[in-house]
Amino acid sequence: MPTYDYACDKCGLTFERVQSMKDATLTVCPRELCAQKRWGRGRVKRLVGAGAGLIFKGSGFYITDYRSEGYKAAAKKDAPPAPVAAEPKSSTPAAKSGGETKVASKPESKPAAPAKP
């Protein structure tokens, strides 16, 4: 059942009331909620409320969950082909050159000569 907001013209009270859509709107401030010391029978107006938020519960709601079988078949047909598996590549140079590895020698670096004062 929806919740409606009301405001009393006489006492200024704003309150909510859970009512069926078929129920008539309130016209008089309820005695148990009236803000005046003596119940004043103030006229109430129904306010425009934001309503309740929409909450989806579950694992997920996706547009693709409800696609027809024809749509799914056409999507598979239009999809690019899967890549062909290539030979596994090795990162070691020994595997590429047939077992022998050559290590290139680096020239040795010499420390810089001390500066003359």
N, C-alpha and C positions, 0 to 999 in steps of 0.2 A: 504494500500500500504506500502511496506517496505521502510525503511530508509537506505540509503547507505552512507558510509563514503568514502571520497576522500582526497588525498593529492597531492598538486602541487609540481613538481620537481623544478620548477624555483623560485617561490616566497616562498615556504615552508608552504603555507596556508593549513590547514586541515579543511574541511567543510563537512556538511551532505547535502544530497539531497533526497527528497522523490520522488521515481520513481516507475513505474509499473515494474513488473518482465519482461514484454515484451519489455520495452524500452531498447535501446542500452546504453552501458556505456558511460560516458563522456570521452572525450579524451583531451579536452583543458580546462584550468582554466577559469571559467566564468568571464566575464568582470566586472560585478557588485560586485564580491567578491575578485578580485585580490588584493593582498597586495602591489604590486608595484605601483609606481606613474603612470607610463605608462603601459598599458596592455601589458604583455609580451607573451601571448599565450603559457604559460607553459603547458607541458604535465602533465596529472593527472593520478594517479593510484587508482584503487578501493581498499580500505583497508578491511581487514577481521574484521568485527564488532561482538560484542557480541549479538546483536539483542535485541529484547524487551523481557521482562519477561512475563511469563504466569500468568494471574490473573484470579482467580475463584471468581465470585461474586454470592451471594445467601446464603441460609441458610446452605448449606453444600453439599459436594459431597463425598459420601462414597461408597465403593465397595458393601456394602450390599443393597444399593438403587436399584440396577439393577439385583438382584438375581432372578432366575426363581422360579416359584411356586413349582416345584419338589424339589428344593434345600431347600426351606423354610420348606416344609413338613418333609423332612428327618432331618432337624435340630431340629424340635420340637420333633420328635420321639426319637432322640438321647439325648435330654436334660434330666437332672436328674429330678425326680418327685418333685413337690413342697412339702415343709414340712407340716405335718398335724398340725393344730392349737391345742395346748394343753390348759388345763384349766388355767385361769389366776392365777398367783401366787401373794400372798400377802406378803408384806415385814414385816408386824407386827407379833410379836410372839403370840398375842392374837388370831389371826385368825387360827394359826396352832394348838394351844393347846386346842381349844374348848371354849375360852372365858376367862379362868383364866390366869392371868399372875403372875409369881413369880419374885420378884426382889431379886437378891442375894445381901446380905449385904457385903460391903467392910470393911476390917479392917481399923480402923482409924490409920492414921500415926501420929507419934509424932515428934515434932521438935527435932533436934539433940541437944545433951547436949553441953553447951558451953565448949570450950577448956580451960584447966587450964594453967595459965602462968608459 
